[in-house]
């Protein structure tokens, strides 16, 4: 999920627990450690969309963090 403008408006991706899973403003999520985080999108007008509860049960370190699709 990317963050293209919709009718000229943008929003912001958020993570409730960025130490477990963070998300960049292009909509790519990154898992860092075991735990739970809620990921959601907030429009410029303040509406919240697409809340997802994400549970990371295991993490295998790599040289480059891979996006979670």
C-alpha positions as CSV (number, residue, x, y, z in Angstrom):
1,X,0.0,0.0,0.0
2,X,1.5,3.2,-1.1
3,X,0.7,6.8,0.0
4,X,-0.2,8.6,-3.2
5,X,-2.2,11.8,-3.0
6,X,-6.0,11.3,-3.3
7,X,-7.8,14.3,-4.6
8,X,-4.7,16.3,-3.6
9,X,-4.8,15.1,0.0
10,X,-2.2,13.0,1.8
11,X,-2.2,11.3,5.1
12,X,0.2,9.7,7.6
13,X,1.0,6.1,8.4
14,X,1.4,5.3,12.1
15,X,2.5,2.5,14.3
16,X,1.5,2.1,18.0
17,X,4.7,0.3,18.7
18,X,7.5,1.2,16.3
19,X,10.0,-0.8,18.3
20,X,8.1,-4.0,17.2
21,X,6.9,-2.8,13.7
22,X,7.4,0.5,12.1
23,X,5.9,1.9,8.9
24,X,7.4,4.5,6.6
25,X,5.4,7.2,4.8
26,X,5.3,5.1,1.6
27,X,3.3,2.4,3.4
28,X,6.1,-0.2,3.8
29,X,6.1,-1.9,7.2
30,X,9.3,-3.3,8.9
31,X,9.3,-5.8,11.7
32,X,12.1,-5.4,14.2
33,X,11.3,-7.7,17.2
34,X,8.6,-10.0,18.6
35,X,5.5,-8.3,19.9
36,X,2.3,-6.5,18.8
37,X,1.7,-3.2,17.1
38,X,-1.3,-1.6,15.5
39,X,-0.6,0.0,12.1
40,X,-3.1,2.6,10.7
41,X,-3.4,5.4,8.2
42,X,-4.6,8.9,9.3
43,X,-5.9,11.3,6.7
44,X,-5.0,15.0,6.7
45,X,-8.6,15.6,7.9
46,X,-8.0,13.4,10.9
47,X,-10.0,10.3,9.8
48,X,-8.4,7.0,10.7
49,X,-8.4,4.1,8.1
50,X,-7.2,0.6,7.9
51,X,-6.2,-0.3,11.5
52,X,-4.3,-3.6,11.5
53,X,-3.2,-5.4,14.6
54,X,0.1,-6.9,13.6
55,X,1.7,-9.7,15.7
56,X,5.4,-10.5,15.1
57,X,6.1,-13.9,16.5
58,X,9.7,-14.2,15.3
59,X,12.3,-12.1,13.7
60,X,15.3,-13.2,11.8
61,X,18.0,-10.5,11.5
62,X,19.3,-9.9,8.0
63,X,21.8,-7.5,6.7
64,X,19.0,-5.4,5.2
65,X,15.5,-5.1,6.8
66,X,13.0,-6.5,4.3
67,X,9.6,-4.8,4.0
68,X,6.6,-6.8,5.2
69,X,3.9,-7.0,2.5
